[in-house]
Amino acid sequence: MINVPSALKPSDAGSLLKNSTIYREFLAEREEILRHKWVESEKAGRDIGFEKALLDWMMKHRAAWRRARLSAKSMN
């Protein structure tokens, strides 16, 4: 069981999560994976599934995507 301080209400915890950098990065990465899933499913003429899309995207695109994302952030 996780002890949540009484000062930290569930709504506050949700707000902290949504504003965290890690969570925003997770959402951005997930969006890219879903986009990749759609493109590859269209090419295959069938739904390739999330797991296959995830593994394929990670092997082929993740490193370059992260480099580009970090580069864009450093320019801002």
C-alpha positions, 0 to 999 in steps of 0.5 A: 500500500502506498502512503500518500501524504494527506496534503497531496489529494488524488486530484493534485497527484493527477495534476503533477503527473500530467505536468511531469516531463516523464509523462509528457515524453511518454505521451509523445512517444506513444503518439509516434508509436500509434502513428507508426502502427497506422502507417505500417498497418496500411502498408500491410493491409491489416492491423499489425497490432501495438506490440509489433508496431512498438518493437518495430518503431523502437528498433528503427526509429526511436533513437533518431526520434529522441535525438531530434526531440532533444535537439528541438528542445535545446533550440527553444 
